[in-house]
Amino acid sequence: MIQSKYNMKPQDILVLLKIIALEDKEWQQLTLAQELNMSQSEISQSLQRSKYGQLLDFSGKKINKMAFYEFLIHGIRYAFPQKPAALVRGIATAHSAAPINKMVSATEIYVWPYAKGNIRGQAIIPLYSSAIEASLKDTELHELLALVDVMRVGSTREKEIAKMELKKRILNE
């Protein structure tokens, strides 16, 4: 079976979250590529897939925020599932990272595996390999990725809190 060139990939979520993190500032594909440690062709292909999936408008510059929010809330855990794995050194994610870590108390700690990380916890594989490095340079992106990880691995209560936080950040509500 031939895979469609328009099937969404995990890096598409990273690109869209980076655009959200830019808070309506002007952006160029080259800048996104540099900030996300991706090639410009990867960015271009990602934007094409997001346009095809109606997560970006026809111009490819403006996110269809409601559709993206709905995908994150209802589809991300099915499209890009994840299960906590072995204990590793890493960077906090999901309910272990801001902003959720101030709202819930949990016994387990979730991290993206990263040798230079500052805590130990159960490994959660990030959506894309360059997500960790990109998030270290952009606090807002890190928080958005952590909220998405809550939707992928969190408890019902944690997901409800993440939904509200994503709604504020994506839909400005």
N, C-alpha and C positions, 0 to 999 in steps of 0.2 A: 504494500500500500504506500502510495506517495503522500508524504506529509505536505500540506498546503503551506506556501510561503507566508500565508496570512494567519497561521495559528499563533496565538499569543505565547510568549516565552517569559520566563521569570524576569529577565532584564528589562522587559517592557514596563513592569511595575516599578522597578527602580528608576527608570527614566521619568515616568509620570510623577512619582513621588518627589523627585528632584525638581521638576517644574513647579509642583505645588509648593515646595520649600522656598522657591524663589519669590513667592508672594507677588505674582503679577509683574515682576521685573522683566524687561526685555531679555531674551536669551538667543543664542546662536547654537547651531549643532556642534560647532567646534568647541565652544565653551563647555557644553554639556559633556562632550567626549573627554575633555581634559579633567573636569571635575569628578567624573564618574570612572576614570581610568578605563575607558572604552575607546574603541576606534570610531572615527567619524562614520564609517560605513555601518557599524553596529547601531549607532544612534539613528542614522537614516532609515535603516530597515525596521528598527523598533518603532519609529514614528509612523512608518507606513502601516505596520500591523495595527497600531493603535487607532489610526484613521479608519482602517478597514473594519475594526471592531467597534467603531463609533465612540471610542473613548477620547478622541480628538476631533475637532471640527475639520471641515474641508481644507482649510488653510494649513492645518497641521501645527498651529501655534497655540490654540486655546483648548484646554481640557473640558470635556463634557463632564463637569464635576458631579452631577447627580448620578450619571451612569457609572463613573469611576467609583464613587462612594458605594453604590449598590453592589458593584462587583467585589469590592473589598469586604463588605459586610456579609454577602451571601455566597460568594464564589471562590474566594482566595483559598480557603481551607480545602476545597475539593480540587481546584486546578493545580495548586502547589502545596500538597500536604507535607506535614513534618511531624516527627515524633521525637521527643527529647531522648538523647542518647547518653553515652558515657560521660563521666566527669572529666572536664578539661579546663585548662587556663583559657580565659577569653575576655570578651567585652560584653557587658550586660545587655540583654535584650528581653523582649516580651514584658512580663510583669516585674522583672528585676531591674528594668531601666526606667528612666524618666520618660514620661510623666506619671506612668501607672504606679511606679514603686512607692510614691507618696500616698497613694489612695488605697492600696491593698497590702496586707501582710501575708506572705506565703513562706512556707518552710523550704521549698525548693528554689534554687537559683538557676536561671537559664542564661546561657552565654553563647555568643558566636565564637567558635574556636579561633584563637589568635595568640601566637606565642608571646607577644609583648603585652598581653592582657593583664589586668590587675586583680581579677577574681577567678575563683574556681566555681564551676557549676556544670549542669547538664548541657551538653552540646545541642544547639539548634543550628542547622545549616542555613546560612543566609540565602535569600532569594537568588543572589548572583555573587560570583566570586569577588567582584570589586566593591561590593556593598560595604564591607567593613572599612576599608581604606577611605572610601568616599564619606562615610558617616563620621569618621574621626576628624574630618575637615569641616563638617557641617552639622551642628547640633540639631537643627530643625529636621534635617534628613534622618539623623539617627533616631530621633523621637518618633517620626512617622514610620520608619522601618520597624521599630519596637512595637508600635501600636498594631501594625500589620501582623507581626509575629504573635501578638496576643490573639488575633483573629485565627491564626493558624494552629495554636497550641493551648490557648488559655481555657480556663474554666468558664462556665456560663456567666458567673458574676463578673469576672475579669473582662469577658467579651462585651458585656453591657457597658462597662465603664469605657472600654476602648471605642465602642460605637459612638458614644457621646463625644469623646475627645476627637475622633476622626471627623465627626459631623461639624464640630467647631472649626477644625483646621482646614477641612476641604470645602465645606459648604458655607463657611463663615456664619454659622448659626449658633 
